[in-house]
Amino acid sequence: MKIFVGGLSWGTDSDGLKNAFEEFGTISEAIVITDKFTGRSRGFGFVTFENAEDGRTAIEKMNESELDGRRLNVNEARERKGRNDRGFRGGRRD
Protein backbone atom coordinates (compact mmCIF):
# COMPACT_ATOMS: atom_id res chain seq x y z
CA MET A 1 0.00 0.00 0.00
CA LYS A 2 1.39 3.39 -1.03
CA ILE A 3 0.65 6.41 1.13
CA PHE A 4 1.10 10.10 0.39
CA VAL A 5 2.87 12.29 2.95
CA GLY A 6 2.47 16.04 2.45
CA GLY A 7 3.66 19.01 4.45
CA LEU A 8 7.22 17.78 4.78
CA SER A 9 9.95 20.08 6.01
CA TRP A 10 12.48 21.09 3.37
CA GLY A 11 15.07 19.33 5.54
CA THR A 12 13.32 15.94 5.63
CA ASP A 13 15.03 13.44 3.34
CA SER A 14 14.00 9.94 2.26
CA ASP A 15 15.85 8.30 5.17
CA GLY A 16 14.11 10.59 7.67
CA LEU A 17 10.76 9.81 6.09
CA LYS A 18 11.41 6.08 6.32
CA ASN A 19 12.54 6.37 9.94
CA ALA A 20 9.35 8.22 10.86
CA PHE A 21 7.10 5.49 9.43
CA GLU A 22 9.00 2.22 9.93
CA GLU A 23 7.47 1.62 13.37
CA PHE A 24 4.18 0.77 11.63
CA GLY A 25 5.49 -2.09 9.49
CA THR A 26 7.83 -3.22 6.74
CA ILE A 27 8.50 -0.50 4.18
CA SER A 28 9.51 -1.39 0.64
CA GLU A 29 10.12 2.24 -0.38
CA ALA A 30 10.18 5.70 1.15
CA ILE A 31 10.95 8.65 -1.09
CA VAL A 32 10.84 12.42 -0.78
CA ILE A 33 10.05 13.99 -4.14
CA THR A 34 12.58 16.58 -5.25
CA ASP A 35 12.68 19.24 -7.93
CA LYS A 36 14.52 17.81 -10.93
CA PHE A 37 16.45 21.04 -11.53
CA THR A 38 17.36 22.20 -8.02
CA GLY A 39 17.31 18.90 -6.12
CA ARG A 40 15.33 20.63 -3.37
CA SER A 41 12.45 18.81 -1.68
CA ARG A 42 9.01 19.60 -3.08
CA GLY A 43 7.52 19.12 0.40
CA PHE A 44 5.90 15.74 -0.12
CA GLY A 45 6.77 12.10 -0.51
CA PHE A 46 5.48 8.56 -0.60
CA VAL A 47 5.88 5.55 1.69
CA THR A 48 5.05 2.08 0.41
CA PHE A 49 4.20 -0.59 2.96
CA GLU A 50 4.34 -4.28 2.15
CA ASN A 51 1.14 -4.81 4.16
CA ALA A 52 -1.98 -2.70 3.50
CA GLU A 53 -3.10 -2.86 7.14
CA ASP A 54 0.24 -1.37 8.22
CA GLY A 55 -0.32 1.47 5.74
CA ARG A 56 -3.80 2.16 7.12
CA THR A 57 -2.41 2.22 10.67
CA ALA A 58 0.32 4.64 9.60
CA ILE A 59 -2.27 6.96 8.03
CA GLU A 60 -4.37 6.89 11.18
CA LYS A 61 -1.43 7.55 13.53
CA MET A 62 0.63 9.97 11.43
CA ASN A 63 -1.99 12.22 9.80
CA GLU A 64 -1.86 15.64 11.52
CA SER A 65 1.23 14.58 13.50
CA GLU A 66 4.45 16.60 13.48
CA LEU A 67 7.74 15.71 11.81
CA ASP A 68 10.74 18.03 11.77
CA GLY A 69 8.59 20.93 12.95
CA ARG A 70 5.87 20.55 10.29
CA ARG A 71 2.34 19.13 10.52
CA LEU A 72 1.87 16.22 8.15
CA ASN A 73 -0.98 15.46 5.78
CA VAL A 74 -1.04 11.66 5.35
CA ASN A 75 -3.49 9.68 3.25
CA GLU A 76 -3.69 6.88 0.74
CA ALA A 77 -1.87 7.71 -2.48
CA ARG A 78 -4.04 7.93 -5.57
CA GLU A 79 -2.68 7.56 -9.05
CA ARG A 80 -2.73 10.89 -10.82
CA LYS A 81 -3.35 11.28 -14.50
CA GLY A 82 -0.24 12.50 -16.21
CA ARG A 83 0.08 15.31 -18.69
CA ASN A 84 -0.05 12.85 -21.57
CA ASP A 85 -3.51 11.63 -20.55
CA ARG A 86 -5.18 14.64 -22.21
CA GLY A 87 -5.25 13.21 -25.70
CA PHE A 88 -1.83 14.22 -26.97
CA ARG A 89 1.57 12.64 -26.73
CA GLY A 90 3.50 15.48 -25.13
CA GLY A 91 5.87 18.06 -26.40
CA ARG A 92 4.55 20.96 -28.44
CA ARG A 93 1.00 20.99 -29.69
CA ASP A 94 1.01 22.78 -33.03
Backbone as XML, in Angstrom:
<?xml version="1.0"?>
<chain id="A" units="angstrom">
  <residue number="1" name="MET">
    <atom name="N" x="0.851" y="-1.183" z="0.000"/>
    <atom name="CA" x="0.000" y="0.000" z="0.000"/>
    <atom name="C" x="0.892" y="1.238" z="0.000"/>
  </residue>
  <residue number="2" name="LYS">
    <atom name="N" x="0.618" y="2.151" z="-0.924"/>
    <atom name="CA" x="1.392" y="3.386" z="-1.026"/>
    <atom name="C" x="0.595" y="4.514" z="-0.376"/>
  </residue>
  <residue number="3" name="ILE">
    <atom name="N" x="1.286" y="5.269" z="0.497"/>
    <atom name="CA" x="0.645" y="6.414" z="1.134"/>
    <atom name="C" x="1.366" y="7.700" z="0.742"/>
  </residue>
  <residue number="4" name="PHE">
    <atom name="N" x="0.594" y="8.771" z="0.702"/>
    <atom name="CA" x="1.096" y="10.104" z="0.391"/>
    <atom name="C" x="1.385" y="10.811" z="1.702"/>
  </residue>
  <residue number="5" name="VAL">
    <atom name="N" x="2.512" y="11.505" z="1.768"/>
    <atom name="CA" x="2.870" y="12.289" z="2.946"/>
    <atom name="C" x="3.174" y="13.709" z="2.481"/>
  </residue>
  <residue number="6" name="GLY">
    <atom name="N" x="2.293" y="14.642" z="2.825"/>
    <atom name="CA" x="2.473" y="16.040" z="2.448"/>
    <atom name="C" x="2.815" y="16.886" z="3.654"/>
  </residue>
  <residue number="7" name="GLY">
    <atom name="N" x="3.300" y="18.091" z="3.386"/>
    <atom name="CA" x="3.655" y="19.014" z="4.447"/>
    <atom name="C" x="5.034" y="18.782" z="5.021"/>
  </residue>
  <residue number="8" name="LEU">
    <atom name="N" x="5.887" y="18.093" z="4.279"/>
    <atom name="CA" x="7.222" y="17.784" z="4.782"/>
    <atom name="C" x="8.089" y="19.035" z="4.879"/>
  </residue>
  <residue number="9" name="SER">
    <atom name="N" x="8.941" y="19.042" z="5.870"/>
    <atom name="CA" x="9.948" y="20.082" z="6.012"/>
    <atom name="C" x="10.929" y="19.983" z="4.850"/>
  </residue>
  <residue number="10" name="TRP">
    <atom name="N" x="11.489" y="21.113" z="4.450"/>
    <atom name="CA" x="12.482" y="21.087" z="3.368"/>
    <atom name="C" x="13.681" y="20.234" z="3.764"/>
  </residue>
  <residue number="11" name="GLY">
    <atom name="N" x="13.916" y="20.085" z="5.063"/>
    <atom name="CA" x="15.069" y="19.329" z="5.543"/>
    <atom name="C" x="14.834" y="17.830" z="5.683"/>
  </residue>
  <residue number="12" name="THR">
    <atom name="N" x="13.607" y="17.371" z="5.507"/>
    <atom name="CA" x="13.325" y="15.940" z="5.628"/>
    <atom name="C" x="13.748" y="15.229" z="4.349"/>
  </residue>
  <residue number="13" name="ASP">
    <atom name="N" x="14.609" y="14.214" z="4.509"/>
    <atom name="CA" x="15.033" y="13.438" z="3.340"/>
    <atom name="C" x="14.358" y="12.066" z="3.361"/>
  </residue>
  <residue number="14" name="SER">
    <atom name="N" x="14.649" y="11.251" z="2.383"/>
    <atom name="CA" x="14.000" y="9.942" z="2.263"/>
    <atom name="C" x="14.294" y="9.039" z="3.464"/>
  </residue>
  <residue number="15" name="ASP">
    <atom name="N" x="15.515" y="9.104" z="3.988"/>
    <atom name="CA" x="15.852" y="8.300" z="5.172"/>
    <atom name="C" x="15.039" y="8.751" z="6.384"/>
  </residue>
  <residue number="16" name="GLY">
    <atom name="N" x="14.898" y="10.064" z="6.563"/>
    <atom name="CA" x="14.109" y="10.589" z="7.670"/>
    <atom name="C" x="12.644" y="10.213" z="7.551"/>
  </residue>
  <residue number="17" name="LEU">
    <atom name="N" x="12.135" y="10.213" z="6.330"/>
    <atom name="CA" x="10.756" y="9.813" z="6.089"/>
    <atom name="C" x="10.566" y="8.344" z="6.452"/>
  </residue>
  <residue number="18" name="LYS">
    <atom name="N" x="11.486" y="7.504" z="6.007"/>
    <atom name="CA" x="11.407" y="6.077" z="6.323"/>
    <atom name="C" x="11.481" y="5.852" z="7.829"/>
  </residue>
  <residue number="19" name="ASN">
    <atom name="N" x="12.395" y="6.519" z="8.488"/>
    <atom name="CA" x="12.543" y="6.367" z="9.937"/>
    <atom name="C" x="11.269" y="6.747" z="10.679"/>
  </residue>
  <residue number="20" name="ALA">
    <atom name="N" x="10.568" y="7.751" z="10.199"/>
    <atom name="CA" x="9.348" y="8.215" z="10.861"/>
    <atom name="C" x="8.204" y="7.213" z="10.731"/>
  </residue>
  <residue number="21" name="PHE">
    <atom name="N" x="8.219" y="6.390" z="9.699"/>
    <atom name="CA" x="7.103" y="5.489" z="9.431"/>
    <atom name="C" x="7.401" y="4.013" z="9.674"/>
  </residue>
  <residue number="22" name="GLU">
    <atom name="N" x="8.657" y="3.643" z="9.859"/>
    <atom name="CA" x="8.997" y="2.223" z="9.934"/>
    <atom name="C" x="8.454" y="1.516" z="11.170"/>
  </residue>
  <residue number="23" name="GLU">
    <atom name="N" x="8.043" y="2.262" z="12.188"/>
    <atom name="CA" x="7.471" y="1.619" z="13.369"/>
    <atom name="C" x="6.126" y="0.951" z="13.068"/>
  </residue>
  <residue number="24" name="PHE">
    <atom name="N" x="5.504" y="1.303" z="11.947"/>
    <atom name="CA" x="4.183" y="0.773" z="11.628"/>
    <atom name="C" x="4.221" y="-0.507" z="10.795"/>
  </residue>
  <residue number="25" name="GLY">
    <atom name="N" x="5.386" y="-0.852" z="10.258"/>
    <atom name="CA" x="5.493" y="-2.086" z="9.485"/>
    <atom name="C" x="6.640" y="-2.050" z="8.503"/>
  </residue>
  <residue number="26" name="THR">
    <atom name="N" x="6.753" y="-3.097" z="7.716"/>
    <atom name="CA" x="7.835" y="-3.222" z="6.741"/>
    <atom name="C" x="7.588" y="-2.304" z="5.550"/>
  </residue>
  <residue number="27" name="ILE">
    <atom name="N" x="8.584" y="-1.491" z="5.262"/>
    <atom name="CA" x="8.497" y="-0.501" z="4.184"/>
    <atom name="C" x="9.347" y="-0.991" z="3.006"/>
  </residue>
  <residue number="28" name="SER">
    <atom name="N" x="8.743" y="-1.010" z="1.828"/>
    <atom name="CA" x="9.506" y="-1.392" z="0.641"/>
    <atom name="C" x="10.133" y="-0.182" z="-0.039"/>
  </residue>
  <residue number="29" name="GLU">
    <atom name="N" x="9.552" y="1.018" z="0.196"/>
    <atom name="CA" x="10.122" y="2.236" z="-0.382"/>
    <atom name="C" x="9.631" y="3.456" z="0.387"/>
  </residue>
  <residue number="30" name="ALA">
    <atom name="N" x="10.536" y="4.398" z="0.586"/>
    <atom name="CA" x="10.184" y="5.704" z="1.147"/>
    <atom name="C" x="10.981" y="6.733" z="0.361"/>
  </residue>
  <residue number="31" name="ILE">
    <atom name="N" x="10.273" y="7.686" z="-0.225"/>
    <atom name="CA" x="10.951" y="8.651" z="-1.087"/>
    <atom name="C" x="10.352" y="10.041" z="-0.927"/>
  </residue>
  <residue number="32" name="VAL">
    <atom name="N" x="11.240" y="11.013" z="-0.765"/>
    <atom name="CA" x="10.843" y="12.419" z="-0.780"/>
    <atom name="C" x="11.020" y="12.895" z="-2.216"/>
  </residue>
  <residue number="33" name="ILE">
    <atom name="N" x="10.002" y="13.516" z="-2.757"/>
    <atom name="CA" x="10.045" y="13.994" z="-4.140"/>
    <atom name="C" x="10.812" y="15.311" z="-4.191"/>
  </residue>
  <residue number="34" name="THR">
    <atom name="N" x="11.744" y="15.387" z="-5.126"/>
    <atom name="CA" x="12.579" y="16.582" z="-5.252"/>
    <atom name="C" x="12.393" y="17.225" z="-6.622"/>
  </residue>
  <residue number="35" name="ASP">
    <atom name="N" x="12.704" y="18.500" z="-6.671"/>
    <atom name="CA" x="12.677" y="19.236" z="-7.931"/>
    <atom name="C" x="13.804" y="18.722" z="-8.812"/>
  </residue>
  <residue number="36" name="LYS">
    <atom name="N" x="13.507" y="18.406" z="-10.060"/>
    <atom name="CA" x="14.523" y="17.812" z="-10.931"/>
    <atom name="C" x="15.637" y="18.780" z="-11.315"/>
  </residue>
  <residue number="37" name="PHE">
    <atom name="N" x="15.409" y="20.069" z="-11.169"/>
    <atom name="CA" x="16.446" y="21.041" z="-11.531"/>
    <atom name="C" x="17.280" y="21.474" z="-10.332"/>
  </residue>
  <residue number="38" name="THR">
    <atom name="N" x="16.643" y="21.693" z="-9.188"/>
    <atom name="CA" x="17.363" y="22.197" z="-8.016"/>
    <atom name="C" x="17.743" y="21.109" z="-7.028"/>
  </residue>
  <residue number="39" name="GLY">
    <atom name="N" x="17.062" y="19.964" z="-7.072"/>
    <atom name="CA" x="17.307" y="18.898" z="-6.116"/>
    <atom name="C" x="16.659" y="19.147" z="-4.762"/>
  </residue>
  <residue number="40" name="ARG">
    <atom name="N" x="15.978" y="20.262" z="-4.630"/>
    <atom name="CA" x="15.329" y="20.632" z="-3.367"/>
    <atom name="C" x="14.013" y="19.864" z="-3.207"/>
  </residue>
  <residue number="41" name="SER">
    <atom name="N" x="13.698" y="19.517" z="-1.970"/>
    <atom name="CA" x="12.448" y="18.815" z="-1.684"/>
    <atom name="C" x="11.259" y="19.629" z="-2.173"/>
  </residue>
  <residue number="42" name="ARG">
    <atom name="N" x="10.245" y="18.925" z="-2.678"/>
    <atom name="CA" x="9.010" y="19.595" z="-3.082"/>
    <atom name="C" x="7.987" y="19.597" z="-1.948"/>
  </residue>
  <residue number="43" name="GLY">
    <atom name="N" x="8.379" y="19.065" z="-0.772"/>
    <atom name="CA" x="7.517" y="19.120" z="0.404"/>
    <atom name="C" x="6.551" y="17.962" z="0.540"/>
  </residue>
  <residue number="44" name="PHE">
    <atom name="N" x="6.752" y="16.926" z="-0.269"/>
    <atom name="CA" x="5.902" y="15.742" z="-0.124"/>
    <atom name="C" x="6.683" y="14.498" z="-0.538"/>
  </residue>
  <residue number="45" name="GLY">
    <atom name="N" x="6.130" y="13.359" z="-0.168"/>
    <atom name="CA" x="6.771" y="12.101" z="-0.511"/>
    <atom name="C" x="5.786" y="10.953" z="-0.429"/>
  </residue>
  <residue number="46" name="PHE">
    <atom name="N" x="6.304" y="9.762" z="-0.607"/>
    <atom name="CA" x="5.485" y="8.557" z="-0.597"/>
    <atom name="C" x="6.181" y="7.479" z="0.217"/>
  </residue>
  <residue number="47" name="VAL">
    <atom name="N" x="5.378" y="6.703" z="0.948"/>
    <atom name="CA" x="5.878" y="5.554" z="1.689"/>
    <atom name="C" x="5.051" y="4.360" z="1.237"/>
  </residue>
  <residue number="48" name="THR">
    <atom name="N" x="5.731" y="3.286" z="0.848"/>
    <atom name="CA" x="5.049" y="2.080" z="0.409"/>
    <atom name="C" x="5.272" y="0.983" z="1.441"/>
  </residue>
  <residue number="49" name="PHE">
    <atom name="N" x="4.168" y="0.499" z="1.994"/>
    <atom name="CA" x="4.202" y="-0.592" z="2.961"/>
    <atom name="C" x="3.937" y="-1.910" z="2.252"/>
  </residue>
  <residue number="50" name="GLU">
    <atom name="N" x="4.586" y="-2.963" z="2.716"/>
    <atom name="CA" x="4.342" y="-4.285" z="2.146"/>
    <atom name="C" x="2.960" y="-4.803" z="2.523"/>
  </residue>
  <residue number="51" name="ASN">
    <atom name="N" x="2.433" y="-4.356" z="3.665"/>
    <atom name="CA" x="1.138" y="-4.815" z="4.161"/>
    <atom name="C" x="0.162" y="-3.640" z="4.196"/>
  </residue>
  <residue number="52" name="ALA">
    <atom name="N" x="-1.006" y="-3.792" z="3.577"/>
    <atom name="CA" x="-1.980" y="-2.698" z="3.502"/>
    <atom name="C" x="-2.474" y="-2.272" z="4.884"/>
  </residue>
  <residue number="53" name="GLU">
    <atom name="N" x="-2.633" y="-3.211" z="5.788"/>
    <atom name="CA" x="-3.102" y="-2.864" z="7.137"/>
    <atom name="C" x="-2.085" y="-1.964" z="7.851"/>
  </residue>
  <residue number="54" name="ASP">
    <atom name="N" x="-0.803" y="-2.222" z="7.648"/>
    <atom name="CA" x="0.241" y="-1.367" z="8.222"/>
    <atom name="C" x="0.129" y="0.049" z="7.660"/>
  </residue>
  <residue number="55" name="GLY">
    <atom name="N" x="-0.155" y="0.156" z="6.370"/>
    <atom name="CA" x="-0.324" y="1.465" z="5.739"/>
    <atom name="C" x="-1.504" y="2.218" z="6.326"/>
  </residue>
  <residue number="56" name="ARG">
    <atom name="N" x="-2.612" y="1.518" z="6.532"/>
    <atom name="CA" x="-3.797" y="2.164" z="7.120"/>
    <atom name="C" x="-3.529" y="2.632" z="8.545"/>
  </residue>
  <residue number="57" name="THR">
    <atom name="N" x="-2.779" y="1.826" z="9.304"/>
    <atom name="CA" x="-2.413" y="2.218" z="10.670"/>
    <atom name="C" x="-1.523" y="3.459" z="10.640"/>
  </residue>
  <residue number="58" name="ALA">
    <atom name="N" x="-0.568" y="3.491" z="9.722"/>
    <atom name="CA" x="0.321" y="4.643" z="9.603"/>
    <atom name="C" x="-0.464" y="5.908" z="9.273"/>
  </residue>
  <residue number="59" name="ILE">
    <atom name="N" x="-1.436" y="5.799" z="8.371"/>
    <atom name="CA" x="-2.266" y="6.956" z="8.026"/>
    <atom name="C" x="-2.992" y="7.457" z="9.266"/>
  </residue>
  <residue number="60" name="GLU">
    <atom name="N" x="-3.603" y="6.532" z="9.993"/>
    <atom name="CA" x="-4.371" y="6.894" z="11.185"/>
    <atom name="C" x="-3.503" y="7.560" z="12.249"/>
  </residue>
  <residue number="61" name="LYS">
    <atom name="N" x="-2.303" y="7.037" z="12.461"/>
    <atom name="CA" x="-1.430" y="7.548" z="13.525"/>
    <atom name="C" x="-0.641" y="8.791" z="13.121"/>
  </residue>
  <residue number="62" name="MET">
    <atom name="N" x="-0.282" y="8.897" z="11.843"/>
    <atom name="CA" x="0.625" y="9.970" z="11.435"/>
    <atom name="C" x="-0.064" y="11.188" z="10.829"/>
  </residue>
  <residue number="63" name="ASN">
    <atom name="N" x="-1.305" y="11.053" z="10.359"/>
    <atom name="CA" x="-1.986" y="12.220" z="9.804"/>
    <atom name="C" x="-2.156" y="13.269" z="10.896"/>
  </residue>
  <residue number="64" name="GLU">
    <atom name="N" x="-1.799" y="14.505" z="10.595"/>
    <atom name="CA" x="-1.862" y="15.642" z="11.524"/>
    <atom name="C" x="-0.801" y="15.578" z="12.620"/>
  </residue>
  <residue number="65" name="SER">
    <atom name="N" x="0.134" y="14.621" z="12.531"/>
    <atom name="CA" x="1.232" y="14.580" z="13.499"/>
    <atom name="C" x="2.338" y="15.526" z="13.025"/>
  </residue>
  <residue number="66" name="GLU">
    <atom name="N" x="3.372" y="15.671" z="13.816"/>
    <atom name="CA" x="4.449" y="16.597" z="13.483"/>
    <atom name="C" x="5.737" y="15.839" z="13.204"/>
  </residue>
  <residue number="67" name="LEU">
    <atom name="N" x="6.432" y="16.253" z="12.163"/>
    <atom name="CA" x="7.739" y="15.709" z="11.811"/>
    <atom name="C" x="8.639" y="16.869" z="11.418"/>
  </residue>
  <residue number="68" name="ASP">
    <atom name="N" x="9.772" y="16.970" z="12.060"/>
    <atom name="CA" x="10.744" y="18.027" z="11.769"/>
    <atom name="C" x="10.107" y="19.417" z="11.797"/>
  </residue>
  <residue number="69" name="GLY">
    <atom name="N" x="9.192" y="19.614" z="12.757"/>
    <atom name="CA" x="8.588" y="20.934" z="12.948"/>
    <atom name="C" x="7.427" y="21.259" z="12.026"/>
  </residue>
  <residue number="70" name="ARG">
    <atom name="N" x="6.974" y="20.312" z="11.225"/>
    <atom name="CA" x="5.871" y="20.548" z="10.291"/>
    <atom name="C" x="4.747" y="19.552" z="10.539"/>
  </residue>
  <residue number="71" name="ARG">
    <atom name="N" x="3.507" y="20.007" z="10.370"/>
    <atom name="CA" x="2.339" y="19.134" z="10.520"/>
    <atom name="C" x="2.116" y="18.387" z="9.207"/>
  </residue>
  <residue number="72" name="LEU">
    <atom name="N" x="1.990" y="17.072" z="9.325"/>
    <atom name="CA" x="1.865" y="16.221" z="8.145"/>
    <atom name="C" x="0.421" y="16.031" z="7.695"/>
  </residue>
  <residue number="73" name="ASN">
    <atom name="N" x="0.271" y="15.861" z="6.401"/>
    <atom name="CA" x="-0.984" y="15.463" z="5.781"/>
    <atom name="C" x="-0.713" y="14.079" z="5.178"/>
  </residue>
  <residue number="74" name="VAL">
    <atom name="N" x="-1.326" y="13.035" z="5.770"/>
    <atom name="CA" x="-1.038" y="11.664" z="5.354"/>
    <atom name="C" x="-2.331" y="10.988" z="4.926"/>
  </residue>
  <residue number="75" name="ASN">
    <atom name="N" x="-2.324" y="10.433" z="3.720"/>
    <atom name="CA" x="-3.487" y="9.682" z="3.249"/>
    <atom name="C" x="-3.056" y="8.683" z="2.186"/>
  </residue>
  <residue number="76" name="GLU">
    <atom name="N" x="-4.008" y="7.878" z="1.749"/>
    <atom name="CA" x="-3.695" y="6.878" z="0.737"/>
    <atom name="C" x="-3.362" y="7.572" z="-0.582"/>
  </residue>
  <residue number="77" name="ALA">
    <atom name="N" x="-2.279" y="7.133" z="-1.195"/>
    <atom name="CA" x="-1.870" y="7.715" z="-2.480"/>
    <atom name="C" x="-2.853" y="7.282" z="-3.557"/>
  </residue>
  <residue number="78" name="ARG">
    <atom name="N" x="-3.178" y="8.219" z="-4.423"/>
    <atom name="CA" x="-4.041" y="7.932" z="-5.572"/>
    <atom name="C" x="-3.253" y="8.216" z="-6.831"/>
  </residue>
  <residue number="79" name="GLU">
    <atom name="N" x="-3.380" y="7.352" z="-7.790"/>
    <atom name="CA" x="-2.676" y="7.565" z="-9.050"/>
    <atom name="C" x="-3.237" y="8.787" z="-9.742"/>
  </residue>
  <residue number="80" name="ARG">
    <atom name="N" x="-2.346" y="9.642" z="-10.171"/>
    <atom name="CA" x="-2.732" y="10.888" z="-10.818"/>
    <atom name="C" x="-2.558" y="10.760" z="-12.315"/>
  </residue>
  <residue number="81" name="LYS">
    <atom name="N" x="-3.503" y="11.276" z="-13.051"/>
    <atom name="CA" x="-3.352" y="11.279" z="-14.500"/>
    <atom name="C" x="-2.198" y="12.195" z="-14.882"/>
  </residue>
  <residue number="82" name="GLY">
    <atom name="N" x="-1.371" y="11.713" z="-15.762"/>
    <atom name="CA" x="-0.240" y="12.501" z="-16.215"/>
    <atom name="C" x="-0.620" y="13.487" z="-17.295"/>
  </residue>
  <residue number="83" name="ARG">
    <atom name="N" x="0.313" y="14.295" z="-17.656"/>
    <atom name="CA" x="0.078" y="15.310" z="-18.685"/>
    <atom name="C" x="-0.278" y="14.688" z="-20.026"/>
  </residue>
  <residue number="84" name="ASN">
    <atom name="N" x="0.209" y="13.496" z="-20.281"/>
    <atom name="CA" x="-0.046" y="12.854" z="-21.567"/>
    <atom name="C" x="-1.415" y="12.185" z="-21.633"/>
  </residue>
  <residue number="85" name="ASP">
    <atom name="N" x="-2.190" y="12.250" z="-20.563"/>
    <atom name="CA" x="-3.512" y="11.628" z="-20.553"/>
    <atom name="C" x="-4.588" y="12.561" z="-21.093"/>
  </residue>
  <residue number="86" name="ARG">
    <atom name="N" x="-4.205" y="13.672" z="-21.699"/>
    <atom name="CA" x="-5.178" y="14.635" z="-22.210"/>
    <atom name="C" x="-5.381" y="14.523" z="-23.713"/>
  </residue>
  <residue number="87" name="GLY">
    <atom name="N" x="-4.983" y="13.426" z="-24.290"/>
    <atom name="CA" x="-5.248" y="13.210" z="-25.705"/>
    <atom name="C" x="-4.112" y="13.588" z="-26.626"/>
  </residue>
  <residue number="88" name="PHE">
    <atom name="N" x="-2.967" y="13.966" z="-26.111"/>
    <atom name="CA" x="-1.828" y="14.217" z="-26.972"/>
    <atom name="C" x="-0.595" y="13.573" z="-26.359"/>
  </residue>
  <residue number="89" name="ARG">
    <atom name="N" x="0.427" y="13.408" z="-27.162"/>
    <atom name="CA" x="1.574" y="12.636" z="-26.731"/>
    <atom name="C" x="2.629" y="13.421" z="-25.978"/>
  </residue>
  <residue number="90" name="GLY">
    <atom name="N" x="2.484" y="14.682" z="-25.820"/>
    <atom name="CA" x="3.495" y="15.483" z="-25.129"/>
    <atom name="C" x="4.249" y="16.348" z="-26.084"/>
  </residue>
  <residue number="91" name="GLY">
    <atom name="N" x="5.142" y="17.138" z="-25.561"/>
    <atom name="CA" x="5.874" y="18.062" z="-26.404"/>
    <atom name="C" x="4.976" y="19.197" z="-26.847"/>
  </residue>
  <residue number="92" name="ARG">
    <atom name="N" x="5.346" y="19.819" z="-27.941"/>
    <atom name="CA" x="4.553" y="20.960" z="-28.442"/>
    <atom name="C" x="3.310" y="20.496" z="-29.139"/>
  </residue>
  <residue number="93" name="ARG">
    <atom name="N" x="2.257" y="21.233" z="-28.960"/>
    <atom name="CA" x="1.000" y="20.987" z="-29.693"/>
    <atom name="C" x="0.858" y="22.086" z="-30.721"/>
  </residue>
  <residue number="94" name="ASP">
    <atom name="N" x="1.076" y="21.765" z="-31.959"/>
    <atom name="CA" x="1.008" y="22.780" z="-33.032"/>
    <atom name="C" x="-0.373" y="22.820" z="-33.655"/>
  </residue>
</chain>
